[in-house]
Amino acid sequence: MPKYTTTTVARYWSDVQASEQGNDSLQEFIDSATAEIDQKTARTWQRPQTTGYLYLDGNDTTQLELANTDLQYVLGLYIDDDDDGTYTRVHAESRMLGALDDSTTTVTVDDTSDFPSTGTLLIDSELITYTGTTSTEFTGCTRGASSTTAAAHDDRSAVYWTSNNYIKVYPEAGLVTLLDDAALNVFTARPKAVKIRYLHGGVVSTTLDTAISATDSTTATVHTTVGFPTEGHIIIDSEWMTYTGTTATTFTGLTRGAFGTTAATHADESVVYEAAPDDVRLLCNQIVSGYMHTDTEDDLKGKIKSGISHLKWTRPYVA
């Protein structure tokens, strides 16, 4: 599994030559930066996305301290009001898979498994009722329910189902807060126990459905492209590729051997990871500059080069 970047890609962006810094020193910088970013963001961004469960003692409180803050978002929230081991679903969340206009009656998302078969969704400030589901769709939708206004919604917008409750999650603070749906005040029903199903890790991944050779230059067929942006960058083994489009099962418009890597043969079922040159920007900005901002390419290269030369600025890497 790659971390944020490779020595090859870091050299491409920084112009650091082997005579200036060997691969060991450059890898030490990358590893230190990886640990620093994970520590600052409370997430293991370089790990593939997986789902997990948290079981928390509610202690009759409305603000819960998470035992694991490496989460992207809560998929489902279940509460036990009388501590008898029976949990009632009160919240589910997913993400839009594609943009939505103001009239479409099917809403496509990453996953509907935590949602009931019928109900009401909240997307931005619009309520949408639905009468059925597939694994990735809400069907029979009525837009602008309960006197809200039907509106367009961006790709990856959050999609919520609630049973008279909302939640707010603060991963950086390690907290979940229960709120009521009327005034968004602290929820008055304080559970004895809480079960949370959550998505954690930051790197979207899939696998090749067909092997590709070093000369297969335009398309990679995979099991699914769910969760990947419609254009961007992927890593297979140590090769970076750019792509300009997707279908449900392909990356199209490939440019092989991007950012100084080498086009190679990749076996069927090889893991395909989401990646971006901004990973290197994040390394630079978090470790050298300390915050996210946009630099010119020359400024960026200089900052990375400076950071590599001053490893004492970073905390020691802990695997």
Residue pairs with C-beta under 8 A, 6 or more apart in sequence:
1 46
1 47
1 48
1 203
1 271
1 273
2 46
2 235
2 238
2 273
2 275
3 30
3 31
3 34
3 46
4 30
4 33
4 34
4 37
4 45
4 46
4 279
4 280
4 282
4 283
5 30
5 279
5 280
5 283
6 30
6 238
6 261
7 23
7 26
7 27
7 30
8 238
8 259
8 260
8 261
9 240
9 259
9 260
9 261
9 277
9 280
10 16
10 26
10 29
10 30
10 280
10 283
10 304
10 308
11 17
11 18
11 26
11 260
12 259
12 260
13 259
13 277
13 280
13 300
13 301
13 304
14 280
14 301
14 304
14 305
14 308
15 301
15 305
16 26
16 304
16 305
16 308
20 309
21 308
21 309
25 308
25 311
26 308
28 311
28 317
29 283
29 287
29 307
29 308
29 311
29 314
30 283
31 317
31 319
32 287
32 311
32 314
32 315
32 316
32 317
33 283
33 286
33 287
33 307
33 314
34 46
34 317
35 315
35 317
35 318
36 286
36 287
36 314
36 315
37 45
37 282
37 283
37 286
37 287
38 44
38 45
38 46
39 315
40 286
41 172
42 69
42 70
42 171
42 172
42 174
43 69
43 70
43 71
43 72
43 171
43 200
43 201
43 202
44 70
44 200
44 201
44 202
45 201
45 202
45 203
46 202
46 203
47 70
47 200
47 201
47 202
47 203
48 201
48 203
48 204
48 205
48 271
48 273
49 72
49 199
49 200
49 201
49 202
49 203
49 204
49 205
49 227
50 199
50 200
50 201
51 75
51 197
51 198
51 199
51 200
52 68
52 71
52 197
52 198
52 200
53 195
53 196
53 197
53 198
54 66
54 67
54 68
54 194
54 195
54 196
54 198
55 193
55 194
55 195
56 64
56 65
56 66
56 67
56 193
56 194
56 195
56 196
57 192
57 193
58 64
58 79
58 80
58 190
58 191
58 192
58 193
58 194
59 192
60 190
60 191
60 192
61 190
62 177
62 178
62 186
62 187
62 188
62 190
63 175
63 176
63 177
63 178
63 186
64 175
64 176
64 177
64 178
64 194
65 174
65 175
66 171
66 174
66 175
66 176
66 196
68 200
69 171
69 172
69 174
70 171
70 200
70 201
71 169
71 171
71 198
71 199
71 200
72 171
72 198
72 199
72 200
72 201
72 202
73 93
73 95
73 158
73 169
73 198
73 199
74 91
74 93
74 167
74 169
74 176
74 196
74 197
74 198
75 92
75 93
75 94
75 111
75 113
75 114
75 197
75 198
75 199
76 89
76 91
76 92
76 93
76 114
76 196
76 197
77 89
77 90
77 91
77 92
77 165
77 167
77 176
77 194
77 195
77 196
77 197
78 87
78 88
78 89
78 90
78 194
78 195
78 196
78 197
79 87
79 88
79 90
79 189
79 191
79 193
79 194
79 195
80 86
80 87
80 88
80 191
80 192
80 193
80 194
80 195
81 88
81 189
81 191
81 192
82 192
83 192
83 193
87 193
87 195
88 163
89 114
89 116
89 163
90 162
90 163
90 164
90 165
91 160
91 161
91 162
91 163
91 165
91 166
91 167
92 114
92 115
92 116
92 160
92 161
93 114
93 158
93 159
93 160
93 161
94 109
94 110
94 111
94 112
94 114
94 115
94 158
94 159
95 109
95 110
95 156
95 157
95 158
95 159
96 107
96 108
96 109
96 123
96 153
96 154
96 155
96 156
96 157
96 158
96 159
97 108
97 109
97 110
97 136
97 155
97 226
98 108
98 155
99 152
99 153
99 154
99 155
100 107
100 123
100 152
100 153
100 157
101 152
102 143
102 150
102 151
102 152
103 143
103 150
104 141
104 143
105 139
105 140
105 141
105 142
105 143
106 137
106 138
106 139
106 141
107 121
107 123
107 128
107 130
107 137
107 138
107 141
107 159
108 136
108 137
109 136
109 137
109 138
109 159
110 136
110 226
110 227
111 135
111 136
112 133
112 134
112 135
112 136
112 137
112 138
113 135
114 161
114 197
115 133
115 138
115 161
116 161
117 132
117 133
118 130
118 131
118 132
119 129
119 130
119 161
120 127
120 128
120 129
120 130
120 145
120 146
120 161
121 127
121 128
121 129
121 130
121 138
121 141
121 159
121 160
121 161
122 128
122 159
122 160
122 161
122 162
123 153
123 157
123 158
123 159
123 160
124 151
124 153
124 157
125 148
125 149
125 151
126 143
126 144
126 148
126 149
126 150
126 151
126 153
127 144
127 145
127 146
127 148
128 138
128 141
128 142
128 143
128 144
128 145
129 141
129 142
129 145
130 138
130 139
130 140
130 141
130 142
131 139
131 140
131 141
132 138
132 139
132 140
133 139
136 226
143 150
144 150
155 230
160 166
162 181
164 180
164 181
165 178
165 179
165 180
165 181
165 187
165 189
166 178
166 179
166 180
166 181
166 184
167 176
167 177
167 178
167 179
168 176
168 177
168 179
169 175
169 176
169 177
170 176
170 177
176 194
176 196
177 186
178 186
178 187
178 189
178 190
178 191
179 185
179 186
179 187
180 186
180 187
180 188
203 273
203 274
203 275
204 227
204 228
204 273
204 274
205 271
205 272
205 273
205 274
206 222
206 223
206 224
206 225
206 226
206 228
206 271
206 272
207 222
207 223
207 269
207 270
207 271
207 272
208 220
208 221
208 222
208 236
208 266
208 267
208 268
208 269
208 270
208 272
209 221
209 222
209 223
209 249
209 268
210 221
210 268
211 265
211 266
211 267
211 268
211 270
212 220
212 236
212 265
212 266
213 265
214 256
214 263
214 264
214 265
215 263
216 256
217 254
217 256
217 263
218 252
218 253
218 254
219 250
219 251
219 252
219 254
220 234
220 236
220 241
220 243
220 250
220 251
220 254
220 272
221 249
221 250
222 249
222 250
222 251
222 272
223 249
224 248
224 249
225 246
225 247
225 248
225 249
225 250
225 251
227 274
228 234
228 246
228 251
228 274
229 274
230 245
230 246
231 243
231 244
231 245
231 246
231 253
232 242
232 243
232 274
232 275
232 276
233 240
233 241
233 242
233 243
233 258
233 274
233 275
233 276
233 277
234 240
234 241
234 243
234 251
234 272
234 273
234 274
234 275
235 241
235 272
235 273
235 275
236 266
236 270
236 271
236 272
236 273
237 264
237 266
237 270
238 261
238 262
238 264
239 256
239 257
239 261
239 262
239 263
239 264
239 266
240 257
240 258
240 259
240 261
240 275
241 251
241 254
241 255
241 256
241 257
241 258
242 254
242 255
242 258
243 251
243 252
243 253
243 254
243 255
244 252
244 253
245 251
245 252
245 253
246 252
251 272
256 263
257 263
259 277
280 300
280 304
281 295
281 300
282 292
283 304
283 307
284 295
284 300
284 303
284 304
284 307
285 291
285 292
285 293
285 303
286 292
287 307
287 313
287 314
288 303
288 304
288 306
288 307
288 313
289 303
295 303
307 313
307 314
